[in-house]
Amino acid sequence: MKALLVDTAGERPVMVPGEHPDPVAGEKELLVAVKATAVNRADLAQKAGKYPPPEGASPLLGLEMSGVVEQTGREVTRYRPGDRVFGLLPGGGYASHCVIHEELAMPVPEAFSFEQAAAVPEAFLTAWQALTWLGEAREGERVLIHAGASGVGTAAIQLAKQRLGCAVAVTVGSVEKADLCRKLGADLAVIYKQEDFREVIAGTWGPAGIDLIIDPVGAPYWERNIDLLGMDGRLVYLAFMGGSGVDEVRLGSLLRKRLTVRGSTLRNRPLVYKIDLTKDFQAKNMDLLANGQLQPVIDSVFDWTEAEKAHQRMEQNLNAGKLVLTGF
């Protein structure tokens, strides 16, 4: 089958079109003809040799996809050949075909294109996990989402506002990204290159006015995050794009304000966890996707042969929303 491979012959690894053995569906799996996939920072890390796939997963990049079911395993009961599906993968999305457990697959909403569907799984499931399963967000709370214009950020803004009824602040890197986040529902957007987000948010909501922070940046924001959290505040780390080493941790603040700090990845979670998360997301949010209240934000769509251009756009932090690959 056609697939995107990592070429390590040059000075740096790059994505190139190639061939890879066809996947074979297991008893509870679907064989899907991939119509679209999307780029994630985990892909960049795997390409660089810093994020190996979980044991038993496809060595190919690609953590989400949308497509058409071609074959079903003998124990599959939910789908038939010809059904349009999308879902989360442990790897293998950068190819013309992939396999997915039937309980990780979700039916594509009728009004959705394959490009829109492919932009949902990683961003929205990660955001839903961070907000509810880990962050325990409740109606009326104030949530700060760093990297608000990222795929996960744009999903988290919408979920926090549309489903959870929270007030939302975000940090972003440009005026254009701030405008996008406000359109999605953010109440406050801080351009971190121009202003100190701690000062702006404290001036608006008080010096300890945040209940939950979703942070993929890490070390540079640690102290300001802790300062902004109020009593029983929660801090959820999804990545450390800005580094993971913190020089000083003031434990007194954690104790005094009864703070909770959690970290999580999704890719290496057990299958049963990802199935339960998918079911929970479907039950509570599929109606909002179907009627357009929740919408994936797509920055750009690239032909699969131009995957390296998409990677470079993400590496340079130019994208606002998801980068989608099609044409397999």
N, C-alpha and C positions, 0 to 999 in steps of 0.2 A: 504494500500500500504506500501511497504518498505520505511523507512525514517531514517534519522539520528536525534537522539534526544539528548538533553542536560541533562546529569545526574548530579544533584547537591548534591548527597548524601555524597560524599567524602569531602576531604579538599579543593578541587578545582573542578570546573565544567569540565566535560569531555564529548566527543561525544561517543554515543553508538548506535548500530543498534537497530531499533525497528519498530513499526507499527504506522501509522497515517491515519486518514480518507482520502479517495480519494478526490481530488479537483474536482470541477464541472465547466466546461467551461461556461462563460457567452455568450451573444449574439454575441459579437465581439471578442471572445477569442478562442484560440486553446487549446485543451488538448493534451499534448506532453508526450510521453514516453521518459524519460530522459536517454540519453546514457552517458553523461559526464557533470560534473560541475567543478567549480574551486573555490579555497580558496581565500578569501580577508580579509584584516585586520578588516574590518567591522564585519566579522563573529566572530573573536576573541572577539571583543568588545561586540557583542550581546550575545555570550556565557557567558561572564562575567557579564551580566546584565546591561551593560553600554550603550547599543545602541538598544532601542526597535524598532521593525518594525513599519512602518507607519500605520496609521489607515486603516483597511480593508485588509492589506497584510497578507500573510501566516505567522504564527508564526515560521515556520521552517527557518533555515539558508539557505543561497545560493542565490547569487545575479546575477547569470548567468547560462546558460545551453546550451547544444545542444542536439538534439534528433529528434524523428520522430513523426509527427502529427498523432494522433489516432482518434480524433474527432474534429469537428468544430462547433462553434455556428451558429445559423441560419442566422445571418447577415454577416458571414465571406465570403469574395469574393476572397481573394488573395491566399489562400492555400487549399489543399485537403489532406485527409488522405494518409499517405505514404510519404509526402514531408519531406525532411530534413531541419530543421530550427535551428537557434541559436539566442540568444538575451538576453537582460537585464531584470532582475526581481527585484521586491521590496522585494522578499523573496520566499522561497519554492523550491530552486534548489537542496537541499540536500535530494532528494526523488526519487522514481521510476517514479513519474508522477508530472507534474506541469501544470499550466495554464498561458498563456501569451496573451496579446492583440495582434491581428494580425498585427498591425502597429508597434509593437516593435520587431516582429519576422523578421529575415533576412534569406534568403536562404543560405544554406551552400555551399560555393564554391565547384565545382566538385572535385577538387584535394585535398580538405581538409578532414582529418579524424575528427571524432567527438571530439577527444581530442584537436585537433588544434582549432576547432570552439568554443569549450567551453572556451578557453583561450583568446578569443578576446573581448567579449562585455564590461565588466567592465573596463578593462585596456585601450582599444582603445577609447571607448566613453568618458571616463574620461579624457584621454590625449587630445583628439580632442576638448573637451569642454574647457579645461584649456588653450590650445594653441591658439585657434581661437575665440571661443565665449567670453571668459573672457580675455585672454591675447592679443588678436588682433595681433598675430604674422604676420609679413610681410617678404617677400622675402629679403634675404640679412641681416636680423637682427641676432644678437647674443643671443642665448638662453642658460640659465643655468638650468639644471635639477638635482635637488637633489634626492638622492636614485635612481641613474640612472639604477641600475640593478634590480629594482623592476618590477612588472608587468606593472604598469603605466609608469615607467621610460623607460623601453625597448620599449614600444609602442610610447612614446613621442619622443624618439630619432629618430625612423624611420619616424614618421609623419613629424617632423620638417625638416629632411633632404630630404626625398623622395617627399613629397607633397608640403612643404612650402619653401624649398630652403634656410634654415637658417644654420648658423654655430652653433655648439652645444658643450657645455661643460657640464660635469657631475661630481658629487661627488659620490664615492663608498667606500666600506669598505675593499676591498682586491684587490690584483693584478689580480686574476682570474676574478673578476667582472669588473675591468678596461679593461682587454683584451676583454671581451664580449662586452662592450659598444663601444669600438673602432671598433670592427667587425660590429656592427650595424650602424656605421657611425659617432660616436662622434669624434669631432676634438680634444678634450682635456678631459682627464679623471684624476681626482685628487683623490688620496686615502686619505680621510680625517683623518685617523688614523696616517698617516705619515707626512702630509703636511697641511699647512693652505691654504684652497682653495682661500681665498681672495688674498693672496700673489702670488700664482701661476697664477691665472687668471689675476690679475692686471699686473703681469710681462709679460704676453703674449698678452693681448688685451687692456692694459691700465687700469688706476685706476678706471675709470667709464665707462667700455667698454661693459656692458651687457644691452640689451634692455628689456629682459623678463626673469623672474625667476619663475620656478615651484617648490614649496616647500611643502613637506609633513612633514618636521621635526619640524619647528616652532621656539620657543624661542632661542635656542642656536645659530641660524644662523641669527637672526634679524639684528643686527648691521652690520655684514659683507655683508648681502644682500643689505642693503640700501647704503652702501659704493660703492658696485660694479655697481649699477644701474646708467645709464647715463641719460641725459635729456629725459623727457617723458617716463622714464622706468616704467615697470609694474611688480608687485609682486603678484603672485597668490598662495594662501594657500589652500591646499587640505586636510591637517591633521596637527596634532601637536604631532607627535610621541615623540619628545624631550621635550615637555612641551609647555604651552601656555602663561605663565607669563613672561613679559618683564619688567625689572626694570626701564629702561629709554627709552623714545621715543624722538628722536631729531626731532621735528616738522619742524625745519628750513630746513633740508635736503629734506623733502617732498615738501615744498613750493618752495625752490630754484631750485630743479630739476624737478618740476612738476610731481611728482611720483604718481602712482595709486596703491593702495593696495586692493586686493579683496580676499574674502574667499568663498569657495563653497563646498557643498556636492552635490551628485547626487541622492542618494536614495530617499530623501524626496521631490524632485522636482515634480511638478504636472505632470500628465500623458501626457498632451499635450506638455509640454516642452520636455519630454523624447522621445516622438514620433517625434517631429521636429528635435531633435538632432540626432536620429537614421536615419531619412531620409537624413539629411545633410551629415552625415558620409557616408551613402551608396552612395549617388550621387557623392561624391568627392573622395572616397577611395576604393570602392568595386573593381574597376578595378585593383588597385594595390594589393589587397588581392588575387584576382583571378589569377593574373599572377606571384605571388610570390615575388613581390617587397616589400610588407609588410608581415611579418610573425610573428605570436605570438611566444614568447620565452617560452618554457616549461622547467622548472627545473626538475620536477619529476611527475610521474603518480602513484597514489595510488589506490588500491581497496577501495571501499566506506567503508568497514569495518575497514580500517586503517586510517580513517579520523583524529583521534587524533594524529597519527604520523605526518601527514601533518601539522596540527595546531602547533605542537611543533617545527617543522622545521621552520615555519614562525616566531613563537615567538622568536626563537633564531637567526633570521636574517641570516639563512644559505642559503636560496633560492636565485637563480638568475633567474628571470622570474617567470612564473606561476606554481602553484601546482594544479594538476588536479585530480579529483576523478572520477572513473568509476565503472562499474559492478553492477549498481542498478538493 
